[in-house]
């Protein structure tokens, strides 16, 4: 049987349960076998136990298996200040009330509670790993080297508390490579975290689109270095960006296209067979997760595009299996 997995919010992270249900049912109609639950990945929403059972039963009714989820790091990725959107990448956001990296102990603990909430969601729906962002305020780091050490001290404190909870639940956290953050700092982040925490708790999520926007022609760098900890993927196609704009939120966000892998609009920038080769070496539970945006003018067009995406996901699954057999 050919396996395939796609993000639950392929048609936007809509809050309405009716819209969430519509997307999930379309994923099943398109023939996918697995799903990454990504709804509420951004913000501070807490799932009640009854909602977790609701997600579980929806997936069961649709014949879909929960593969992974996308946890929220707390707060919003973008806030409006003086009418202007400000992207959370280089600075500290004071607007966040749940943030596991915060220097405010109450806010940090609230962020830990948010992560535990998502671990509970994994347990309820049968997902084995959860993707997590760790936005680093790198411009704040540059103001004073001590700021970086203060930041990581809080991160360690939070992960020290979360680790036994996650291990008891059998859930792994997988840190994702991000956009708008210098490559060297992301590498330092991964090295610090993976040196400190066991691989039965903490691993890596490879986002192919983010990698092309931050790492340029060396977009496989993180995948090659951390493939032994690869527990989740966000596979998507885009057209890349001029390296000079890799930390520019406006340029990077508009270039983070989330096209279906192997989309010709990417111009062949990404070598999908090479990605499949590295995925085949990893401990990732197949299938790999696609993270795409699909928008049709009608429900029929949307379902047609989603079905075509499923065919590509099956093709990638076969590519991975082919490399595993060699």
N, C-alpha and C positions, 0 to 999 in steps of 0.2 A: 504494500500500500504506500502510495506517495503522500508524504506529510507536508503541511504548509501552515504558516502562522502569520498573522497580521495584527496590527494595532486596532484596538476596539474603537478608537476615535478617528478613524481614517477620514471621516467627514466633519471633523472639528470636535473639540472637547466641549460638547454641549451638556448643559447641566440638567436639562429636562429628562426625566426617566423615560418618557415616551420616545424621545429622540435617541437616547442611549439604546433602548430596546430595538428600535428600528435599525440602527447600525449593526448591532449584534446579529439580528435575524438575517440581514443582508449578507453578512460574513458567512453565515451557515449556508444560505442559498447559493452563494458563489462557490461553495465546495471546500472551504478551508477546514482543516482538522483541528487547529489550535488557535489560540488567541493570546495576545499580550494585553492585559487590562491596563489601559492608560488614562481612563477618565479620572479627573481630579488630580492629575500629576502636578499641577501648579496651584498653589494656594494653601489654605490651612483647614480644608474640609476634613472632618472626622466621620468615618463610616460607623454607624451604629451596628450592633450585631445583627439586627433584623435586615439591614441593608446588605450585609455580607452574605446572609442566607439568600437574599433576593438575587444577588449576582450569581451565586452558586447555582440556584435553581434555573435561572435564565439560561446559563451556559449548558446545563444538563438538558433542558427542554429542547435546546437548539442542536444538541449533539456535538458541542464544542468542548475541547479540553483546555483548561487554563494552563498556560505554559509559564508565563512570568507576569509580573505587574510592574508598573512604573510608579514608584513612591514619590511623595512630595517632600522637598527639603524645607518647606514652610515659606510663607510669604508669597508674593507674586514676582515673577521674573521681570516685569516692567511696571513701574508706577508713574503716575502723572504728577509732575511738579510744575506749578505755574503754567499749566496748560500744555506742557511739553513731556512726552514719554521719555523716561529715563530707564535704561536697561541695567539690570543688576549684573555687572561683571567686575568692574574695577574698584567699586567703593562699597562701604558698609551701608546697609539700608536700616534706618531707624524705624521704618514703618512696620517691620516684621514682628509678629507676636509669638510665633513658634519658629525657632531657629536653633538647630542643634550646634551651631558654631558660635552662638552669641556669648558675649562677655557678661551679659545679665543672666544671673543664675536661674531666675524664674523663666525667662524666655528660652534659655537653653533646655531646661527640663521640659518645658512645653513642646519643644522641638523633638526631644526624645520620646515623649508620649505620642507625637504624631507618627514617628517611625514605628513605634510598637503597634500602633493602630494598623499600619500597612502590613506589618508582619502578621497580625491577626487576620487581615484580609487574605493574605497568601494561604494561611492555614485553612480558612473556611472554604476557599475555592479550589485548593489543591495545586497552587503555584509553588515552585521550588526556589525561585529567585526573584529578587526585586531590584530593579534599576534605580539608581539614586544619583542626583546631581550633587556636586560639592563646589558651588560657586566660590571662587577665591577672589577676595577684594585686592587684586594685585597692585592697583595704583596706591592703595593704602599701605601695602607692604613696602612700596618704594619710598614712602614718606619717612619710614623709620624701620630698620631691620627687626627691631623688637616686636613690631606689630605682627609680623609673620609668626614668630614664636608664640605670642599670646593667642593668636588664632588657632594654631595647631594644638596648643594646650587644651583649649576648649573642645576641639574636635576629638582628641584622644579621650577626654573625660566622658564625652557622650558615647563614643564607640565602645569604651570599656564597659559602660552600663548596658549597652544594647547587645553586645556579643553573646552573653549567656542566654538572653531572652530569645535571640534568633536561633542559636544552636539548639535550644530546647524544642523549638518549633520546627527544626529541620529546614530553615530558610536561609539562603545566602543573600548577602547584599552585594550588588555589582555596580561599582562606581563607573560612571560614563565619561568618556572624553568629550569635552565641551567646545563650544564656539566662543570667540571673543576673549579668550584667555591664552596668554603666551604659551607656546609649546613647552618651553623649558620648565615653566612653573607646573604645568600639568604632569610632566615627567617626575618632577620632584615630589609632587603630591602622591602619585601612585607608588613611587619608591618608598616614601615614608610609611604609607599606610600598609603596603604589602609586606614590608619588613617587620612591622609591629604586630600584624594580625594574621592568624592562620588562614589557610586557603579553604578550610571547611566553614569559614564565616564570611570572608571578604574576597571579592573577585572583581572582574573587569567587564564592562559593557563596551563593545566596539560600535561606534556610530560612524558609518562610512562617509556620510555627508559632512559631518563635523570634521572628520579627519582631513578631507580635501580642502576645507576652508582654513584650517589651522596649520596643517603640516605640509601643504603644497604638494609637490611632486613626490614627497616621501610619506604619502598618506597611509601607508601600511606600517609605519614605524611602531605605533603603539600596539597594533595587532601582533606584529612579529615579537615584540619584546614581552608582551603580557599574555600571549595566547594560552599559556599553561593555567591562567586564571580566568579564562573566558567563560562566563556563565550566562551571558545574554548578548543579544545583538540588536542594533537599530540599523537595518540595511535599507539604504535609500540612495538615489542617484541625484547628483546635481552637476553644475557646470564649473565648479571651482571659483576661485577669486584671486585677484592680484595679491601676493603675499604682503604688500605694503598696507593692505586694508584688513588683515586677518583679525585685528582686535577692534575694528570699527564696527559698533553695533548696527548702524544703519546698513552698511554694505553687507555685513555677514548675515544678518537676519533675512534680508531680501534675497540672498543667494542660497539660503538653506532651503532648497526647493522641495525636498521630500517627494521626488518623482519615484515611480516604480523602478527598481533596479533594472539595468540594461535598457533603459529608455534612451532612444537615439538623441534626445535633446542634450544628453550629457556629453555627446561628442566622443564617446569612448574613453573618457578620462579615467574611469575606474575599470580595472582589470578584474572582472568578477570570477574568473577561473582561479586567479591567484588568491583572491579572498577565500574562495571555497577550499583551496589547498590548505590554508592556515586554519580555517574553521575545522577541517577534518582532523587536524592535529590536536585540537583543543578538547577539554573535558565537557564542552557544551552539550547539553541534552538537546538533540534534534527534535523538531526542525528549528532552524534559525528564524528569528523574528524579523519581519519586514516592518518598517515604520514609514508609512506613506500617506499622502494626501490625495484623495480621489473625490472629484466633484463633477457630477453630471448635471446637465440642464433639466433632466427628468430622472425619475426613479429608475426607469429602464436603462438609461445611459449609465447611471451610477453603477447599477448591478452588472452591466456589461463590462465596464472598466474594472470592476472588482473581480469579476470572473477571469479576465485577462491577467490581472495581477496574480491570482492564485496559480495560473498556469506557469508564470515566471517563477513563483516560489517553489513549485514542484520541480521546475527545471534546475533551480539552484540546489535543491535537496539532492537531486540526482548527481549534480556535479560534486557535491561533498562526498556522497557515497562512493563515487568513482575514485576520488583521491584516497578514501579510506581503504579501498581494496588494492591499492598499488603499494 
